[in-house]
Structure formats: C-alpha cells, structure tokens
Amino acid sequence: MIWGKVIGALAGFAFMKWPGAIFGALVGHWFDRGMAQDFSKRGAWGRFLYGAEKAVGDANFIYTLFAVMGHVAKAKGRVTERDIAQAQYLMQQLKLGTDATKEAQDAFREGKEPTFPLQQVMKDFSASFYGNRDVLQLFMEQLIGLALNDGVLEKAEHEVLVDVAKALGFTRFQLDQWLMMEKAAFRFHQQRQRSHAGSGGRQSSTKSDLEDAYQILGVTEKNSNAEIKKAYRKLMARHHPDKLASQGLPEEVMKQAQQKARDIQAAYEQVKEHRNIR
C-alpha cells in the first residue's frame, strides 16, 4: 500500500517543503504497514487489498530474480544451453504456473539484453520491499546459489554480482563472505547427497566436510562454542518460514530458502558432533 506515503509526503511538503515531505513520507510508510496488517485481519475487501499488494511483490521478486539471472548468464559473453536449462529447472523447482513461467522466461530474455537497466531494476526491487535487509540478503543468496550452480564463477559473473550487491546497499566484502558460504554449502550439499546414496542412508564425514560446515555457519574452528551457536541461531532465524512469510516473500522462494535452512542445520549438527557440544 502506498497511499499513506503519498498523502503524508504531500501534506508535509505543503507545510515544510522538502524536509516536511520526507518526514510525511516516513510517517505514511508506517501507516501503510499498519493498514496492510490490519486489512489482512479484516473482511474480504481488506484481504483482497492485502493479497493484491502481495501478488505484486511476489511477481516483482520472481521477475527480478530471473532477469538478473539472465544478465549474469550473458555477462560471460554467450548464454549457454546449460544456462537456459538451469533457468528452466528453477522454474520447475519453484512450481510456477503457466502465466508465471512465461513471465519468468520473458524476464530472463530481458536480462540478456545489452540495454537491461540493472541499476534501476535493483533500485525498484529494493523499494518494493521497503529496503528490508533480510529480504535483500535472501535475494543475494538466491542469486549467488544460481550463479554457483555449475560449480564455477567466472570473473564477469562476479562483477555483475558486485554491481547487484552495491545497488542493494551491500559491500564487496559482504558479497565475498556470502560467496564463500554458498560455495561451502554447494560442496557440503553435494557431498551429503553422494554419501547418502553410497552408504544406504548413513552419513560419513571428512575433514573437508567439516571445513565446509564451519564456512556455512560463517565461523571458523577458532570461534568458541557460544559464538558458533549464536551464528547458527542467527542464520536459522533469517530462514525461518514464519519470518519469511511475514516479510512478503513468495511461497515458491520460501521453499528454496527452507532447503538452505536444512543445510545450515546439517552443518551445525556436524560441528556439534565434532566438538561434543550437547
């Protein structure tokens, strides 16, 4: 909902020019959020308004994800069959309907265009979620996971990720830290699948698995048990289904995030076992 921000900004401008407009928009923003929550608890019309706004947010998340995915793929110089297959696989994993699938395909093609306005798209995306850092970080995690799906991240792809991160207000250091965590998660997840398939369901671990488990949690062996537990809880809280739902994320994306939560849980269990943490 945006009318609170619009009315607040206009009223503030009438009394105090631009400083008043900024203050009025901020007051209107909180009003809109309160109204959205209130509408969701009221009758059919309120649920319709709230649902309509959420549908716009869902479509924006999906569009931006696939458009930037196409842009990252094109950064290498040529979009490969593997890139296209990966996009199609993600559409299937997200269980997109017919219309949503077509929109995702169109977005992927738009992202490949040389004139694709990356900075403006990211600015609009951030604004649509009110600059929510958790949502924006989750978007980055999704994008990084896609970029690393083939196990290789080329320099041109990395530079696009840097541009996206900066457009969303993150630093290159933060991006590189997430890349390290996602690479570890990719290796950890692949190893667990191979181990599970080769041992009839029993999990085996190696030194490299343990190193990946630490990296997934964003810690090292030098961290204390208390620090590791704190890092684990912070990561799990960010990927909790209830929290993701309250932030307006599409249900399809939440399912993907829940897979990451399972990897975080598995990594923590391995670290706990190694350290004999009760």
Number of C-alpha atoms within 10 A of each C-alpha: 17 13 13 19 22 16 16 21 24 17 17 20 18 11 11 13 13 14 12 18 22 18 18 22 23 17 17 21 21 13 17 17 14 12 16 19 14 13 18 16 12 11 9 11 11 17 17 14 15 19 15 13 16 18 15 11 18 17 16 17 22 22 23 21 22 24 26 25 28 25 26 27 26 21 19 15 10 10 15 12 9 11 20 15 11 17 20 15 12 15 20 12 13 18 14 16 11 9 9 15 17 13 18 23 20 15 21 25 18 19 25 21 13 10 8 16 12 17 14 11 18 20 15 15 20 19 12 15 18 12 15 13 14 15 19 20 19 18 20 21 19 18 19 22 20 20 22 16 15 12 11 10 15 13 11 15 20 19 14 18 24 19 17 22 20 16 17 23 15 17 14 15 10 14 21 14 14 20 21 16 22 23 22 23 24 19 16 23 21 12 18 19 13 13 16 14 12 12 10 8 12 10 14 13 12 9 8 13 21 19 17 25 28 23 22 29 26 17 17 15 13 8 11 11 15 10 13 21 17 13 17 19 16 12 18 18 14 17 22 14 17 11 14 21 12 9 13 17 23 19 15 15 19 21 14 15 20 16 13 22 19 14 19 22 19 17 25 22 14 17 23 15 11 10 11 9 11 5
